[in-house]
Amino acid sequence: MRGAEAAEFFYDGGRFVRARAIPRSAKHLLQDAGSVQALEGEAHRHRKDLFIDVAEGHGAQELGHYFDEEWDRAEVRRPRRIILYEDVSAVLASAVFRWSGLPVDPGTAALRARDLQLMVEQAAGFGPANWHARRRRRAAEAWARDCVRRLRSGADGAGGSRIGDTDSAGHHAMLAQLAPALAVALHRDLQGRLLPEEVAAVELLNLFRPVVAVGRYIVFAALALHRHPEWRPVLAGGDKVDLECFAQEVRRFYPFFPFVAGTARQALQWHGHSFTQGDWAILDLYGSNHDPRIFEDPGAFQPERFRPAATGDVQPGPFGLIPQGAGDPLQGHRCPGEDMTMELLHRALRILATDERWTVPAQDLTVDLAKIPALPRSGLVLERRRRR
């Protein structure tokens, strides 16, 4: 299924559910048992509110601030030649750990950053590489369970147990005032019970993994700047509209996960196709973001298409631009972290457009669309300019 109408049919109305929608090997790496992505209905909305609360409470700008600081910290130890994908993933991991309020030493941060990378890199893989990533996922979950225990133990002495003594709205309001990691540890279900330790650990990783995954968009943003250098002085000016246009076009133009899947909740009809209960459906995200019915000349990289003057002050709606899902994030399965993605892209673009210390040497920058998720083959190598 492809296009805005298909996205609305797929995401709205509760027609499709996530049960049995993806292979177990991928589910273990990207979601795991009991996670918010695996829930439906009121239980899903209640758990999803947790992630929306922490994003709004601490906010995308605060995460962006930590990203800037960690980027600068990393600069003093960067060698003359780096692979941007590896470098920025480590920076993002350190930033999100600090943002979450979880103290993590540099060695642990580097180890967990690689674990979080592998969860994304091998989600569509099979065989030994996938098995290795799943072993690393289990190690990360064990670490996260220990974090949950320590967070809960510290919160008990500070009156954290009282957070459960409120209605749902009050519960979420109180969690929004906490550091994100602590909010996850103290989240309660619809019956007022703390999440099982293993589920809270999974949700803690769900807080971290998507932020590290933004590194792929940052690499594609650097690739776009390399191929469209006329945008460097424009973005160096730091105008938010320019940054927004370029970041949105990066998300539209370049591949990430190319599709999402669901299974029909009941018998359905769509454009002459009959679904029976349990039938598998795939929504083509990449194809929808390159659909000529939505975007003129979709095969061209044109950030100008997102300028208000070009769109009549109306950006593509919730079913138009869908690199991170479609619909209303408050009600459905659309990613609640898009504001964070955009903030991090804005920050990275400012840095990449203004920092003239790095060049892009000759390398293999081809992007294989058959690889999921895709990335430039070299990971995008940057080389420090030699002093004259």
N, C-alpha and C positions, 0 to 999 in steps of 0.2 A: 504494500500500500504506500502511496506517495502523494505528497501535496498537502495543502492547507485543509481541504475538505476531509482527506483521509486522516490527518492528524486529529481533527476535531472528533471524527467518528471513533478513533482509537482511544483517545484520552477522556472524552466526556461521556457522562451517562453510566459509568460503571459497567460498560459492555465487556471489557477485557480485564482479566486479572493476571497476576504474575505467577500464580501457581503452575509449576511444570513448564514454565516458559523458556528457561535457559538450562543448558546442561549443568549437572551437579558440579563438575569441575570449575565452571565459570562462577556458579553461585557461591561456592565456598570462598573463592578469592575476592569477589566483589561485594557479597552480602553476608552470607553465612546464616545459620539458623537463628530465627527470632528477630532479625533486624527489621528496621523500619520499612525497607523496600519489600519485604516479604509479607507485610501486613495489608489488610484491606479494611474499608469502611471506617467506622468510628475509631477503632483501635489504631489504624494508620494515621488518621487525622490527629489523634491525641499525641502519638509519638512524633509525628512530623512537626507539631507545634514546638516540641523541645528544640529542634534544630533551628526553626525560625526564631524562637525566643533568644537563643544564644547568639545568633547572627545579628539580630537587631539590638540586643542588649549591649554586646561588646562591639559589634559593628564591623563592617568591611573596612572602614578607614583605620581602625585600630590595628587590624591585621596588616593593612598596607604599611602602616608606620613601622611595625616590626619587620616586615619584608625589607624596607629601605635600610633599616639598621643592620640586619643580617647580611644584606648584600655588601654593605660597606665593610663589615667585619671580615667577610670572606676575602675581600680584595687584598688584604695584607698577606695572605697565605696562598694566593693563586699563583700557579706556575706561569711560565711564559705562554704556554699553550693549554687550552682547556676544551673539554667537550661541554658545550653549554647545557645540554640536557642533564648531564650528571651534576654539574655545578649548581644549576638553578633548583634542581630537586632537593639538594641538601640545604640550600638557603630557605626554601619553602618549608621544609620539615622543621628547621630550627625556629622559623617565624611562627608557625602554627602551634608548636609546643609552648612557646612563650605566650602567645595570645591566649591559649587555653588555660594558662595559669598552672601548668604542670612542669615542675622543675625537671629538666633532663640534661645530664652532662653531655659534653660534646661527643664522646665516644658512643654513648647510647643513641644520641640523635642521629649520628651517621649510620649506625646499624639499622635503626628503625626506618630511616629514610629509604634505605635500599629495600627493606621489606615492603614498604608501601609502594615503591616503584614496581616491584615484582608482582604485586597483586593486580596491577593494571596491565603490565606488559604481557603476562602469561594468561590473562583471563580467557582468551580465545584459543589458547594452545592446548596441546595434548602431549602425552608422553613424558619423558624425564624432566624436561624444563618446567612443565606444569607441576609435576610432582614435587620438584624442588621448591617452587614458589609456594605450594600448599604447605610444605614443611615449615617454610619461613613464616607463613601466615599463622600456623599453630604456635610458633615461638612468639610472634608478636601478640597473639591473643593471651598467652600466658603472662607476658609482660603487662598487658593492659589490665588483666584481672588483678595483678598485684597492685597496679595503680589505683584501681577502684577500691580495693580493700583499704589502702592507705588513705585515700580521700574520704571514705566513709568513716574510718576510725577518727580522723582529725575533725570531721564535721560533727560527730556525736558530742564531743566535748564543747563545741561552740553552738549547741542548740540546733544543729542541722535537722534533727529528727522532727522538729516542729513544722518543717515544710510540708510534711504529709498531713498535717492537721487542718487542711483547708479544702475548699472545693476546687474543682479543676481549674477554673479561671484564676483563683488565688494562688494555686500551686504554681501555675506557669508564670504568674507575675513575680512570685518570689524567686523562682529559678532564674529568671531573666536578670536578676540583680547579682547573681553569682558568677564566678569565673566559669567559662564553658565546660572545662573538664569536671569540675565539681557539680555543675548542673546536671551533667549526664549521670554521674555517680548517684545523685540523689533523686533522679527522676522516678516517679511512681506511675503505675499503670492506672487504668480506669477504676480498678477496685481499691486504689490507694496503697498498693504494695510496691516496695522497691523492686526494680527489675532484678531477676536472677543475676548473680555476679557475672556469669559467662555472657549473658545478653548485654549487660551494661558494658562489658569489655568490647564486644562487637560494635556497639554504638560509639564507643570512644574511638575506635579505629575508623568508623564512618565519619567522625569529625575531622580526622587527620588525612585520610587517604585522598579525598577529593581535592584538598588544597595542594597536595604534592602533585596530583595529576594535572593541575593547571600549568605545571612546567612544560607540558607538551604544547599548550597554546602559546606559551612564551617563546618556545623554540620556533614555532611557526611564525610568530610575530617578528622575530629576528630574521627569519628567512624572507618574509615579505619586505622588510626594510632593505635587506640586501638586494632584492630584485627590483625594488621601487625606491631608489635612493632619493628621488625628488621629494619624498615625504619626510626625510630626516629633518630638514630645517623647519618644516611645518609643525611636526610633533615636538621639536625641541622648544618651541614657544610655549608648550604646556597648556594650550587652550583645550578646555574640557570637551568641547564639541568635536574638535579634530581628533582627540584621543578616542572619544566614543565611537566616531565613525570608523576609524582604523581598526579598533578592537572588535567591533561588531563584524566588520568584513573579514577579519582573521577567523572569527568563529564560524562565519557562514562559508567561507571559501575552502578552508583547509579541513582535512578529515580528522575525526577523533574516533569515537565508536560510531560505526556507520548506521546502526539500526537498533531498535528496541523491539522486544517480543512480548506477546501476551497470549492468553488462551481465552476463548469465548466463554463467558459466564453462562450463556444460554443460546438458543437458536437465534440467528441474526440474518438479515439480508442487507447487502451493500452493493449497489451498482450491478445487480444481477448475480452476485455471488452469494451462495448460501453457506452460512456457518452452522455447524452443529455444536452442541455444548462440548467444550474441550478442544475444539479446533485451534490450531496454531495460527497466529497472525504476526507478520513482521511489518513494522512501520519503518520505511526507508528514510532515515534522518538526513543522510548525505544527499540523497536524490531530491528530497524535499527542499533542502537549502540550495540546490542547483536547479530548481524547477522554473522554467521560463514563464509559467503562469503566475509566479510570484515575483521573480527577479528578472529584470531585463538584462540580456547578455550575461547569463549566470556563469559562463566559463571565464569571464574576465574579472581580475581583481580590481575593484572600483570602490574604494571607501566613500567616494562622493555620493554613492547611492543612498547612504544613510544620513545625509545632511537634511535638516528640516525643510529646506527649500526644495529639495528633490523629492521628498516624500509628502509634501503638503502638510508638514508638521505632524504627520501620523506615521509612526514607526510600524513595521510589520507587527501584526497582532500576536496574541498568544499561540496562534497556530500557523504563523508565517515563518519566522526565524526560529528554528527548533534544534539547535545543536546540543542542548542539554535537556531535551524533552519539551513537551507542549502542554498547553492548558494553564490552569491556575495552580501555582505551587501550594497554596493554602488548602486546596480541596483534592488535588490529585497527586500524581507521581512525578510531576515536574521537579527538577532539582531545585532545592531551596537556596543553593549557594551561588546563583548567577551574579548577584551583586558583588560577592567576594571575587568571583572570577574576573569581572570587569574592573574592579578596583586594582587587583594585582596586575592585570594587563596594562592598565593606565600607568601604574608605577614602573613596570618593566619597560614600557615603551619610552617613557621619559628618559630612563637611564640609557637604553640602547641608542636613542636618537642623539643624546648629548655627549656620551662617553666616546671620545675619539682615540682612546688608548688601544682599542682592539680592532683588528681587521679580520676579514673572512678569507683565509687562504684557499687555494684550489683544493677541492674535495668532492666527494660524491654526495650531492644534495638531492638525488632522486627520491621521490616518495612513492613507495609501492602500495597502491590501494588494496592489494590483496592481503596485506599484513594488517592485522587488527590488534591493537590500535596502531595507526600509522605514525611514522616519524621520518624525517630525513635520514637517509641511510647512514650518514656519518655522525648523527646526533648533533650536528652543526658545531664544527671546530672553530674556535676563535683564537687568534694569535696576537700577542701583545706587540705593538709597534716597537721597532728598535729605535733607541735614542740616537740622534745624530750628533 
